[in-house]
């Protein structure tokens, strides 16, 4: 992985020396307005807007590296850190990719899948994931794992428990997040359509995620926080499930039906809500960052005006 200094220099079309000089000044406690005005000779005359972008990327990339270290340490403590996983985490360029890689190793609260694992149903789940073709009837396999004391009194219950494990294991979140971001929409409706509020323009509103402007994101968030609006990310669930099936299914073996059921359940119950949370957070961060940048620029212009005498 290139260094933070090299990455920023490439992204902002600056020299490594310029980036190093700015990083040094920031680490000394100098503010961006101070550097822009009084340290032009040290930075090579980098303008104020570029300095702000540099400072934002520096903070992000340092946080990214710190998070990578935390994740690597946590997985290593579990004894599950492989060379391949370490390489994938080291190569990650965005925080969300690191979190996606860490997700299977994060300590979780009790779930349907953890209950099924405790009942000894993981071997059946592994057969489903492997799409084993030697077994003729999944229910016949499940009958040997019936566990009434744990809440799985029938082969059907045992098979469902194994599918719960598979649903939690099926990931591919990154590809679905990208597809939802590209094709999904932010859908808004009123909590009470008869109530007169400042948010009436959003009582029956929908706009593609790829095009919604920052000021609308902030307005919708305020309305949701004040419990006047209900907000959802809408996407084509059937298309998403089909995309997962194309990536995971291999032919039409005896375990194809339970695997399809687990994929659909995993998407609707686990993946879709996770993708929605991630995209909402991303939209909010984008809008708030832009609002802060505009406010800072307007404030700076105001402070630079000559005082009015009179």
C-alpha positions as CSV (number, residue, x, y, z in Angstrom):
1,X,0.0,0.0,0.0
2,X,1.3,3.5,-0.8
3,X,1.9,5.8,2.1
4,X,-0.6,8.4,3.3
5,X,1.7,11.1,1.9
6,X,2.0,9.4,-1.5
7,X,-1.8,8.8,-1.7
8,X,-2.7,12.4,-0.9
9,X,-0.1,13.7,-3.3
10,X,-1.5,11.6,-6.1
11,X,-5.2,12.4,-5.4
12,X,-4.7,16.2,-5.2
13,X,-2.0,16.5,-7.9
14,X,0.6,17.8,-5.4
15,X,4.3,17.0,-4.9
16,X,5.3,14.7,-2.0
17,X,7.3,17.6,-0.5
18,X,4.2,19.9,-0.5
19,X,2.1,17.3,1.2
20,X,4.9,16.5,3.7
21,X,5.2,20.2,4.6
22,X,1.4,20.6,5.2
23,X,1.3,17.5,7.3
24,X,4.2,18.8,9.4
25,X,2.4,22.1,9.9
26,X,-0.9,20.5,10.8
27,X,0.9,18.2,13.3
28,X,2.4,21.3,14.9
29,X,-1.1,22.5,15.7
30,X,-1.5,25.1,12.9
31,X,-5.0,25.7,11.5
32,X,-5.7,25.5,7.8
33,X,-6.6,29.2,7.5
34,X,-3.3,30.1,9.2
35,X,-1.3,27.8,6.9
36,X,-3.1,29.2,3.8
37,X,-2.4,32.8,4.8
38,X,1.0,32.7,6.5
39,X,2.8,29.6,5.3
40,X,2.6,29.9,1.5
41,X,6.4,29.6,1.2
42,X,6.4,26.3,3.0
43,X,3.5,24.8,1.1
44,X,4.5,26.0,-2.4
45,X,1.4,28.3,-2.5
46,X,-1.3,25.6,-2.1
47,X,-4.7,27.4,-2.1
48,X,-7.2,27.3,0.7
49,X,-9.6,24.8,-0.8
50,X,-6.9,22.3,-1.6
51,X,-5.5,22.7,1.9
52,X,-8.9,21.8,3.3
53,X,-9.2,18.8,1.1
54,X,-5.8,17.7,2.1
55,X,-6.6,18.1,5.8
56,X,-9.8,16.0,5.4
57,X,-8.1,13.2,3.5
58,X,-5.2,13.2,6.1
59,X,-7.7,12.8,8.9
60,X,-9.7,10.1,7.0
61,X,-6.6,8.1,6.0
62,X,-5.1,8.2,9.5
63,X,-8.4,7.0,11.0
64,X,-8.5,4.3,8.3
65,X,-5.0,3.0,9.2
66,X,-5.8,3.1,12.9
67,X,-9.0,1.1,12.3
68,X,-7.1,-1.4,10.2
69,X,-4.7,-2.0,13.2
70,X,-7.6,-2.4,15.5
71,X,-9.3,-5.0,13.2
72,X,-6.1,-6.9,12.6
73,X,-5.4,-7.1,16.3
74,X,-9.0,-8.2,17.1
75,X,-9.0,-11.0,14.5
76,X,-5.5,-12.1,15.5
77,X,-6.6,-12.5,19.1
78,X,-9.3,-14.9,17.9
79,X,-6.6,-16.9,16.1
80,X,-8.3,-16.5,12.8
81,X,-6.1,-14.0,10.9
82,X,-4.8,-15.6,7.7
83,X,-2.2,-14.1,5.3
84,X,-5.0,-13.6,2.7
85,X,-7.3,-11.8,5.1
86,X,-4.4,-9.6,6.3
87,X,-3.6,-8.7,2.7
88,X,-7.2,-7.8,2.0
89,X,-7.4,-5.5,5.1
90,X,-4.0,-3.9,4.3
91,X,-5.2,-3.2,0.7
92,X,-8.5,-1.6,1.7
93,X,-8.8,2.0,0.7
94,X,-12.1,2.9,2.4
95,X,-13.4,2.4,5.9
96,X,-16.4,0.4,4.8
97,X,-14.3,-2.3,3.1
98,X,-12.4,-2.8,6.4
99,X,-15.7,-3.1,8.3
100,X,-17.1,-5.6,5.7
101,X,-14.0,-7.8,6.1
102,X,-14.2,-7.6,9.9
103,X,-18.0,-8.3,10.1
104,X,-17.7,-12.1,10.2
105,X,-15.3,-11.9,13.2
106,X,-17.1,-9.2,15.2
107,X,-18.5,-10.4,18.5
108,X,-22.2,-10.6,18.0
109,X,-25.2,-10.7,20.2
110,X,-27.2,-14.0,20.3
111,X,-28.9,-14.6,16.9
112,X,-31.0,-17.2,15.2
113,X,-27.7,-18.5,13.7
114,X,-25.8,-18.6,17.0
115,X,-28.7,-20.6,18.5
116,X,-28.5,-23.0,15.6
117,X,-24.8,-23.4,16.0
118,X,-25.2,-24.1,19.7
119,X,-27.7,-26.8,18.8
120,X,-25.0,-28.5,16.6
121,X,-26.5,-27.6,13.2
122,X,-23.4,-26.1,11.7
123,X,-22.4,-29.3,9.8
124,X,-25.6,-29.2,7.9
125,X,-25.1,-25.5,7.2
126,X,-21.7,-26.3,5.8
127,X,-23.2,-29.0,3.5
128,X,-25.7,-26.5,2.2
129,X,-22.9,-23.9,1.6
130,X,-20.8,-26.6,-0.1
131,X,-23.8,-27.5,-2.2
132,X,-23.0,-31.2,-1.6
133,X,-24.3,-33.5,-4.3
134,X,-23.8,-36.8,-2.5
135,X,-26.9,-36.4,-0.3
136,X,-30.2,-37.1,-2.0
137,X,-32.5,-35.5,0.5
138,X,-31.6,-32.5,2.8
139,X,-34.4,-33.5,5.2
140,X,-32.9,-37.0,5.6
141,X,-29.6,-35.4,6.6
142,X,-31.4,-33.0,8.9
143,X,-33.2,-35.9,10.6
144,X,-29.9,-36.9,12.2
145,X,-29.5,-33.5,13.8
146,X,-32.9,-33.1,15.4
147,X,-32.5,-31.6,18.9
148,X,-35.8,-31.1,20.7
149,X,-34.1,-29.7,23.8
150,X,-32.6,-26.8,21.8
151,X,-35.8,-26.0,19.9
152,X,-35.4,-28.2,16.8
153,X,-37.8,-31.1,17.3
154,X,-38.3,-32.0,13.6
155,X,-36.1,-32.4,10.5
156,X,-37.8,-29.3,9.0
157,X,-36.9,-27.3,12.1
158,X,-33.3,-28.5,11.9
159,X,-33.1,-27.6,8.2
160,X,-34.4,-24.2,9.0
161,X,-31.8,-23.7,11.7
162,X,-29.1,-24.6,9.3
163,X,-30.5,-22.1,6.8
164,X,-30.3,-19.5,9.5
165,X,-26.6,-20.1,9.8
166,X,-26.2,-19.9,6.0
167,X,-28.2,-16.6,5.9
168,X,-25.8,-15.0,8.4
169,X,-22.7,-16.3,6.6
170,X,-23.8,-15.1,3.1
171,X,-22.1,-11.8,2.6
172,X,-21.3,-10.1,-0.7
173,X,-22.4,-6.8,0.9
174,X,-20.0,-4.7,-1.0
175,X,-21.4,-5.6,-4.5
176,X,-25.0,-5.1,-3.2
177,X,-24.1,-1.8,-1.6
178,X,-22.7,-0.5,-4.9
179,X,-25.8,-1.8,-6.8
180,X,-28.2,-0.2,-4.3
181,X,-26.2,3.1,-4.4
182,X,-26.4,3.1,-8.2
183,X,-30.1,2.0,-8.7
184,X,-31.8,2.6,-5.4
185,X,-33.9,5.6,-4.2
186,X,-34.5,7.4,-1.0
187,X,-38.3,7.1,-0.4
188,X,-40.0,9.4,2.1
189,X,-43.6,9.6,3.4
190,X,-45.4,11.4,6.2
191,X,-45.9,9.9,9.7
192,X,-49.2,11.8,9.7
193,X,-50.3,13.0,6.2
194,X,-53.0,15.2,7.7
195,X,-50.6,17.2,9.9
196,X,-49.3,20.6,8.6
197,X,-45.6,20.8,8.9
198,X,-42.6,22.4,7.1
199,X,-41.9,19.0,5.6
200,X,-45.0,18.7,3.5
201,X,-42.9,18.8,0.3
202,X,-41.5,15.4,1.4
203,X,-44.8,13.7,2.4
204,X,-44.8,11.6,-0.8
205,X,-41.2,11.9,-2.1
206,X,-38.7,9.8,-3.8
207,X,-35.4,10.5,-5.5
208,X,-32.5,8.3,-6.8
209,X,-29.7,8.0,-4.3
210,X,-27.2,8.8,-7.0
211,X,-28.8,12.2,-7.6
212,X,-30.3,13.5,-4.4
213,X,-28.6,16.8,-3.4
214,X,-27.1,17.5,0.0
215,X,-29.7,20.0,1.2
216,X,-32.5,17.5,0.7
217,X,-30.7,14.8,2.6
218,X,-30.3,17.2,5.6
219,X,-34.0,18.3,5.4
220,X,-35.2,14.7,5.2
221,X,-32.9,13.7,8.2
222,X,-34.4,16.6,10.2
223,X,-37.9,15.6,9.5
224,X,-37.1,12.0,10.4
225,X,-35.5,13.1,13.7
226,X,-38.5,15.2,14.6
227,X,-40.7,12.1,13.8
228,X,-42.6,13.8,11.0
229,X,-41.2,11.7,8.2
230,X,-40.5,8.0,7.6
231,X,-37.5,7.4,5.4
232,X,-36.5,4.2,3.6
233,X,-34.0,3.2,1.0
234,X,-35.9,1.4,-1.8
235,X,-34.3,-1.0,-4.2
236,X,-35.2,-4.0,-6.3
237,X,-35.0,-6.9,-3.7
238,X,-35.7,-9.6,-6.3
239,X,-32.8,-8.3,-8.5
240,X,-30.5,-8.2,-5.5
241,X,-31.4,-11.8,-4.5
242,X,-30.9,-12.9,-8.1
243,X,-27.5,-11.3,-8.1
244,X,-26.5,-13.2,-5.0
245,X,-27.8,-16.5,-6.4
246,X,-25.7,-16.0,-9.6
247,X,-22.6,-15.5,-7.4
248,X,-23.3,-18.4,-5.0
249,X,-25.4,-21.1,-6.6
250,X,-23.6,-23.9,-8.6
251,X,-26.2,-25.9,-10.5
252,X,-29.4,-27.4,-9.2
253,X,-28.2,-30.0,-6.6
254,X,-30.2,-31.4,-3.7
255,X,-29.2,-28.4,-1.5
256,X,-30.1,-25.7,-4.0
257,X,-33.6,-25.1,-2.6
258,X,-32.5,-24.6,1.0
259,X,-29.6,-22.5,-0.2
260,X,-31.9,-20.3,-2.2
261,X,-34.2,-19.9,0.8
262,X,-31.2,-19.0,3.0
263,X,-30.0,-16.4,0.4
264,X,-33.4,-14.7,0.2
265,X,-33.7,-14.7,4.0
266,X,-30.2,-13.4,4.5
267,X,-30.8,-10.6,2.1
268,X,-34.1,-9.4,3.5
269,X,-33.4,-9.9,7.2
270,X,-29.7,-9.1,7.4
271,X,-28.0,-7.6,4.3
272,X,-30.7,-5.1,3.1
273,X,-31.0,-3.4,6.5
274,X,-27.2,-3.3,6.8
275,X,-26.8,-1.8,3.3
276,X,-29.5,0.8,4.1
277,X,-27.8,1.8,7.3
278,X,-24.4,2.2,5.5
279,X,-25.8,4.2,2.6
280,X,-27.9,6.5,4.9
281,X,-24.7,7.1,7.0
282,X,-22.7,7.8,3.8
283,X,-25.3,10.3,2.5
284,X,-25.5,12.1,5.8
285,X,-21.7,12.3,6.1
286,X,-21.5,13.7,2.6
287,X,-24.2,16.3,3.2
288,X,-22.8,17.4,6.6
289,X,-19.3,17.7,5.3
290,X,-20.5,19.8,2.4
291,X,-22.5,22.0,4.7
292,X,-19.5,22.5,7.0
293,X,-17.3,23.4,4.0
294,X,-19.8,26.0,2.7
295,X,-20.3,27.5,6.2
296,X,-16.5,27.7,6.7
297,X,-16.0,29.4,3.3
298,X,-18.8,31.9,3.9
299,X,-17.5,32.7,7.4
300,X,-13.9,33.1,6.0
301,X,-15.2,35.5,3.3
302,X,-17.1,37.5,5.9
303,X,-14.2,37.7,8.3
304,X,-11.9,38.9,5.5
305,X,-14.2,41.9,4.6
306,X,-13.1,45.3,5.7
307,X,-14.9,46.5,8.9
308,X,-17.7,48.9,8.2
309,X,-17.1,52.4,9.7
310,X,-19.9,54.6,10.7
